Amino acid sequence: MPSNPAVIRAPLDGVVGQFLIRPNEAVKAGQPLFGFDEAPIAARLDVASQTLATAEAEYRQFAQQAVSDVKSKAQLSNLLGRIEEKRVEAAYLQGQLERSRVLAPQDGVALFDDPSEWIGKPVQTGERIMRIAAPGDIEVEAWLPLADAIDLPEGAPVSLYLAASPLSALSARVRYLAHDATARPEGGYAYRLRATLDGRSAQRVGLKGTAKISGDWVPLVYWIARRPLGVLRQAFGI
């Protein structure tokens, strides 16, 4: 898993219009990633700009009449408030239009699903779209079954045997173990564990395998009898 990825979330409510990159593509900071359908925002911005121009023209007309007409002079303050309101609205929509083109905040690899599943999909502000993982910034994520939830101190050794290379293990150290069990992506409940690799690795993000986690030494009798005793206790309530 990426250790400290930059999470790219939807900056506004809208419909994703296009993706400019492919999954697992290396990107540079400031590079366009994807964009929203700009037509609704552009239409609202055009209406707001025209309304602002009309209000400004009306203000200039009343300003000329105010020289000799007291009633026209009284309308100027109202027109100024209307102009300011429309100016703020136009600036807000212009900002929305700029935010609809999402850029990469840092160099890294873009991690997301198939772009065809996103295009045309309505999203809400804050919804996660993708992650940008810096090269080499990876760590191990493991799921500890409820039956194996032993005390694991920080720094406990972890050996990860990837399915792609089962004969060589990656060594790591426990960084943290979650206090509460959560639902696993594959189903069931387990404790999430994160471990820091002892050195740099050329393995890519997303590979899966089996993790061997070592705790403190215990007597052999306890190690053998721990699970049977746990099953008996749950069955008979002792």
CORPEVEN-V119973 format. One record per residue. N is the residue number from 1. RES is the residue in one letter. SS is DSSP state (A for helix, B for strand, O for the rest). PHI is phi in radians with two decimals (* if undefined). PSI is psi in degrees with one decimal (* if undefined). Layout:
n = <N	N>
res = <RES	RES>
ss = <SS	SS>
phi = <PHI	PHI>
psi = <PSI	PSI>
This chain:
n = <1	2	3	4	5	6	7	8	9	10	11	12	13	14	15	16	17	18	19	20	21	22	23	24	25	26	27	28	29	30	31	32	33	34	35	36	37	38	39	40	41	42	43	44	45	46	47	48	49	50	51	52	53	54	55	56	57	58	59	60	61	62	63	64	65	66	67	68	69	70	71	72	73	74	75	76	77	78	79	80	81	82	83	84	85	86	87	88	89	90	91	92	93	94	95	96	97	98	99	100	101	102	103	104	105	106	107	108	109	110	111	112	113	114	115	116	117	118	119	120	121	122	123	124	125	126	127	128	129	130	131	132	133	134	135	136	137	138	139	140	141	142	143	144	145	146	147	148	149	150	151	152	153	154	155	156	157	158	159	160	161	162	163	164	165	166	167	168	169	170	171	172	173	174	175	176	177	178	179	180	181	182	183	184	185	186	187	188	189	190	191	192	193	194	195	196	197	198	199	200	201	202	203	204	205	206	207	208	209	210	211	212	213	214	215	216	217	218	219	220	221	222	223	224	225	226	227	228	229	230	231	232	233	234	235	236	237	238>
res = <M	P	S	N	P	A	V	I	R	A	P	L	D	G	V	V	G	Q	F	L	I	R	P	N	E	A	V	K	A	G	Q	P	L	F	G	F	D	E	A	P	I	A	A	R	L	D	V	A	S	Q	T	L	A	T	A	E	A	E	Y	R	Q	F	A	Q	Q	A	V	S	D	V	K	S	K	A	Q	L	S	N	L	L	G	R	I	E	E	K	R	V	E	A	A	Y	L	Q	G	Q	L	E	R	S	R	V	L	A	P	Q	D	G	V	A	L	F	D	D	P	S	E	W	I	G	K	P	V	Q	T	G	E	R	I	M	R	I	A	A	P	G	D	I	E	V	E	A	W	L	P	L	A	D	A	I	D	L	P	E	G	A	P	V	S	L	Y	L	A	A	S	P	L	S	A	L	S	A	R	V	R	Y	L	A	H	D	A	T	A	R	P	E	G	G	Y	A	Y	R	L	R	A	T	L	D	G	R	S	A	Q	R	V	G	L	K	G	T	A	K	I	S	G	D	W	V	P	L	V	Y	W	I	A	R	R	P	L	G	V	L	R	Q	A	F	G	I>
ss = <O	B	O	O	O	B	B	B	B	O	O	O	O	B	B	B	B	B	B	O	O	O	O	O	O	B	B	O	O	O	O	B	B	B	B	B	O	O	A	A	A	A	A	A	A	A	A	A	A	A	A	A	A	A	A	A	A	A	A	A	A	A	A	A	A	O	O	O	O	A	A	A	A	A	A	A	A	A	A	A	A	A	A	A	A	A	A	A	A	A	A	A	A	A	A	A	A	A	A	O	B	B	B	O	O	O	O	B	B	B	B	O	O	O	A	A	A	O	O	O	O	B	B	O	O	O	O	B	B	B	B	B	B	O	O	O	O	B	O	B	B	B	B	B	B	A	A	A	O	O	O	O	O	O	O	O	B	B	B	B	B	B	A	A	A	O	O	O	B	B	B	B	B	B	B	B	B	O	O	O	O	B	B	O	O	O	O	O	B	B	B	B	B	B	B	B	B	O	O	O	O	O	O	O	O	O	O	O	B	B	B	B	B	O	O	O	O	O	O	A	A	A	A	A	A	A	A	A	A	A	A	A	A	A	A	A	O	O>
phi = <*	-1.15	-1.35	-2.33	-1.34	-1.54	-1.49	-1.73	-1.98	-1.13	-1.40	-2.79	-1.36	3.05	-2.02	-1.16	-1.71	-2.77	-1.98	-1.84	-2.35	-1.87	-1.01	1.13	-1.51	-1.33	-2.16	-1.92	-1.03	1.54	-1.31	-1.11	-1.80	-2.76	-2.47	-1.60	-1.15	-1.52	-1.02	-1.10	-1.19	-1.10	-1.15	-1.15	-1.15	-1.13	-1.11	-1.13	-1.18	-1.16	-1.12	-1.11	-1.10	-1.12	-1.13	-1.16	-1.13	-1.14	-1.14	-1.11	-1.14	-1.20	-1.13	-1.23	-1.28	-1.18	-1.10	-2.12	-2.10	-1.18	-1.11	-1.13	-1.12	-1.22	-1.41	-1.10	-1.13	-1.14	-1.17	-1.10	-1.12	-1.19	-1.10	-1.11	-1.08	-1.22	-1.17	-1.13	-1.10	-1.15	-1.15	-1.11	-1.17	-1.13	-1.13	-1.08	-1.14	-1.22	-1.24	-1.23	-1.90	-1.51	-1.96	-1.29	-1.37	-2.76	-1.27	2.82	-1.95	-1.43	-1.97	-2.82	-1.42	-0.97	-1.02	-1.11	-1.37	-1.68	-1.10	1.50	-1.56	-1.29	-2.22	-1.89	-0.99	1.64	-1.23	-1.30	-1.82	-2.79	-2.28	-1.99	-1.78	-1.19	-1.03	1.42	-1.57	-2.23	-2.63	-1.73	-2.00	-2.28	-2.05	-1.62	-1.03	-1.03	-1.25	-1.89	-1.38	-1.58	-1.23	-2.16	-1.24	-1.08	1.63	-1.09	-1.24	-2.30	-2.08	-1.86	-1.82	-1.30	-1.11	-1.31	-2.50	-1.27	-1.56	-2.17	-1.85	-1.67	-1.63	-2.62	-2.27	-1.05	-1.65	-2.83	-2.20	-1.09	-1.32	-1.96	-1.31	-2.21	-1.24	-1.40	-1.04	-1.51	1.88	1.44	-2.09	-2.81	-1.67	-1.36	-2.22	-2.11	-2.33	-1.57	-1.14	-1.24	-2.62	-1.24	-2.35	-1.53	-1.21	-1.52	-1.18	1.86	-1.24	-2.13	-3.05	-2.12	-1.87	-1.85	-2.03	-1.90	-1.82	-1.27	-1.22	-2.38	-1.05	-1.03	-1.08	-1.14	-1.10	-1.29	-1.57	-1.07	-1.20	-1.01	-1.13	-1.12	-1.16	-1.11	-1.13	-1.21	-1.30	-1.93	1.20	-1.88>
psi = <150.6	140.8	-51.8	71.1	156.0	115.9	124.7	115.5	160.0	122.6	-7.1	165.6	130.5	-167.5	128.1	126.3	-40.6	153.2	135.8	1.1	168.3	157.9	141.2	20.7	140.8	130.3	160.5	154.8	132.6	-5.3	135.9	134.5	-54.9	169.3	157.9	164.5	112.4	-9.8	-48.5	-41.3	-42.1	-37.6	-43.5	-37.8	-39.0	-42.7	-43.5	-38.2	-41.2	-40.1	-38.7	-43.8	-39.4	-42.9	-39.2	-40.8	-39.8	-37.4	-41.9	-36.6	-46.3	-31.4	-36.3	-38.7	-22.6	-16.2	-35.5	-6.5	117.3	-37.2	-39.4	-37.1	-34.0	-22.7	-14.4	-41.2	-38.9	-40.6	-36.7	-41.2	-38.1	-40.0	-44.2	-39.0	-46.3	-31.4	-41.6	-41.3	-42.8	-39.1	-38.4	-45.8	-34.3	-39.6	-39.9	-39.3	-38.5	-38.5	-17.9	-10.8	101.7	131.8	156.3	129.8	-16.6	168.3	148.7	-163.4	131.7	121.6	111.1	172.4	-174.2	124.8	-30.9	-22.8	-17.7	-35.4	126.2	-0.9	128.3	134.9	159.1	157.6	129.3	-8.3	134.1	129.0	-45.8	177.0	148.1	112.0	128.1	143.7	130.9	-6.9	73.8	159.5	177.4	133.3	126.4	157.6	117.4	115.8	154.3	-36.4	-17.6	19.2	75.3	171.0	122.6	108.0	157.8	133.0	3.8	142.0	142.7	135.8	122.4	119.8	103.9	145.4	-28.4	-24.6	76.2	-12.9	-12.8	134.8	147.7	129.1	142.3	174.4	137.6	126.1	-43.2	155.5	127.0	144.5	-33.7	143.2	140.5	164.9	131.0	153.6	-32.3	-2.4	157.4	178.4	146.3	170.1	127.4	133.3	137.4	136.8	139.5	130.0	144.8	-25.1	179.5	149.3	145.4	-2.1	143.5	162.1	139.9	-12.1	147.3	160.4	-151.8	134.5	133.2	120.4	130.2	129.6	-158.4	158.6	141.9	160.6	145.8	-38.4	-42.8	-41.1	-38.7	-40.0	-6.3	-50.0	-47.4	-40.1	-37.6	-39.6	-42.3	-40.6	-41.0	-34.3	-40.0	-2.5	34.1	*>
